[in-house]
Amino acid sequence: MASPEFEDGPLSGYPSALRPLTHDLVAAVLAHRGHPVTADAGGALVGRWADGHIWFLRAGDDGEILQVRTVATRAFDVEEVARLHEFCNTWNHDRYWPKAFVHVDDARRARVCGEVITDLERGVTPHQLDRLLDRGISTGRRLAAEVGRLVGVERP
């Protein structure tokens, strides 16, 4: 897919110039792609797809670390954690992105999560950010879809 042409707002300017990773830049790139995202209670951007939710987070002292975190919609009983660990280990062995792991919530329901983390301390161009977000979304959705196909899935 060709790099988008950005003409206004936080995306305007010299296309190959590095700029700091900001909330507005992430939001603008996602909007340009047509991804419907909203802000959660803490202000983080989140997109909702059928098989999972994807958060677009910034970490680090200056918000320079991009984290694209997927949480699969499907939940499992805590007794399924060993099987989910096996699924994640296989996933992580066979694929680079996203890193898959199991999270058990306070209600003792297990979910598979995935994350892609990139350090952008020196900055990022809109084109680079577009590619990173696109890969984070596509691989996160693929992970969530695979989780949805596991036998014995409990609906949330």
C-alpha positions in Angstrom: 0.0 0.0 0.0 1.3 3.4 -0.9 2.2 6.0 1.7 -0.7 8.4 2.3 -0.2 12.0 1.2 -0.8 14.3 4.2 -1.8 17.8 3.5 -3.0 19.4 6.7 -3.0 19.3 10.5 -0.4 17.4 12.4 0.5 15.5 9.2 1.5 18.4 7.1 5.0 19.6 6.4 8.0 18.0 4.9 7.1 14.3 4.5 10.5 12.8 5.5 11.1 15.1 8.5 11.2 13.3 11.8 8.8 14.6 14.4 8.1 13.6 17.9 5.5 10.9 18.6 2.4 12.7 19.9 -1.2 11.8 20.7 -2.3 14.1 17.9 0.0 12.5 15.3 -1.2 9.0 16.2 -4.8 10.1 16.0 -4.3 11.9 12.7 -2.6 8.9 11.1 -5.4 6.6 12.3 -8.1 9.0 11.1 -6.4 9.3 7.7 -6.6 5.5 7.4 -10.3 5.6 8.4 -9.8 3.6 11.6 -12.6 4.5 14.1 -10.9 5.2 17.4 -12.1 6.9 20.5 -10.3 8.0 23.7 -10.8 5.7 26.8 -11.3 7.1 30.3 -7.5 7.7 30.6 -7.3 9.5 27.3 -5.6 6.6 25.4 -6.8 5.9 21.9 -8.7 2.6 21.4 -10.2 1.0 18.3 -12.8 -1.7 18.5 -12.9 -4.5 16.0 -15.1 -7.7 16.1 -12.4 -9.9 17.5 -10.7 -7.5 19.7 -9.8 -4.0 21.0 -6.6 -2.3 20.1 -5.1 0.4 22.3 -2.6 2.9 20.9 -0.4 3.9 23.8 2.6 6.1 24.3 5.1 5.3 27.1 8.5 6.5 28.2 9.6 9.7 29.8 8.7 11.8 26.8 6.0 9.5 25.3 8.5 8.3 22.7 7.6 4.6 22.9 4.7 3.5 20.7 2.8 0.5 22.0 0.0 -1.1 20.0 -1.8 -3.5 22.4 -4.5 -5.9 21.3 -6.9 -7.6 23.7 -8.9 -10.4 22.2 -12.6 -10.2 22.8 -13.0 -13.9 23.6 -12.5 -14.8 27.3 -11.7 -18.2 28.8 -12.0 -19.8 32.2 -8.9 -19.6 34.3 -8.6 -23.4 33.9 -7.7 -22.8 30.2 -4.5 -20.8 31.0 -2.1 -23.6 30.3 -3.7 -24.2 26.9 -3.6 -20.4 26.2 0.1 -20.3 27.1 0.7 -23.1 24.7 -1.1 -21.2 22.0 0.9 -18.0 22.8 4.2 -19.9 22.8 3.4 -21.4 19.3 2.3 -18.0 18.1 5.5 -16.3 19.3 7.7 -19.0 17.9 6.1 -18.7 14.4 5.6 -15.0 14.1 7.4 -11.8 15.0 4.4 -9.6 15.7 2.6 -9.1 17.9 4.1 -10.7 21.0 1.3 -12.7 22.5 0.7 -13.3 26.2 -2.1 -14.3 28.6 -3.7 -12.0 31.1 -6.0 -13.1 33.9 -8.3 -10.4 35.2 -9.8 -10.0 38.7 -12.9 -12.0 37.7 -10.5 -14.9 36.9 -11.2 -14.8 33.2 -8.3 -15.3 30.9 -7.7 -13.3 27.7 -5.0 -13.4 25.1 -3.3 -10.1 24.4 -0.7 -9.0 21.9 1.6 -6.1 21.7 4.0 -4.4 19.3 6.4 -1.9 20.9 8.6 0.5 19.0 11.0 3.1 20.5 10.7 6.3 18.5 13.1 8.4 20.6 14.6 10.1 17.6 11.2 10.8 16.0 9.1 9.3 13.3 7.8 10.4 9.9 4.0 10.2 9.2 4.8 7.5 6.6 6.8 5.4 9.2 4.1 5.8 11.8 1.4 4.9 9.2 3.3 1.6 8.5 3.9 0.8 12.2 0.2 1.4 13.1 -1.0 -0.6 10.0 1.2 -3.5 11.0 0.2 -3.3 14.6 -3.5 -3.3 13.7 -3.3 -6.1 11.0 -1.2 -8.4 13.1 -3.2 -7.7 16.2 -6.5 -8.4 14.4 -5.0 -11.7 13.0 -4.0 -12.8 16.6 -7.5 -11.9 17.9 -9.2 -13.8 15.0 -7.0 -16.9 15.8 -7.9 -16.7 19.4 -11.6 -16.6 18.4 -11.2 -19.9 16.5 -9.9 -21.8 19.6 -12.3 -24.6 20.6 -14.1 -24.2 23.9 -14.3 -20.4 23.7 -16.5 -18.7 26.2 -18.3 -15.5 25.1 -17.6 -12.4 27.1 
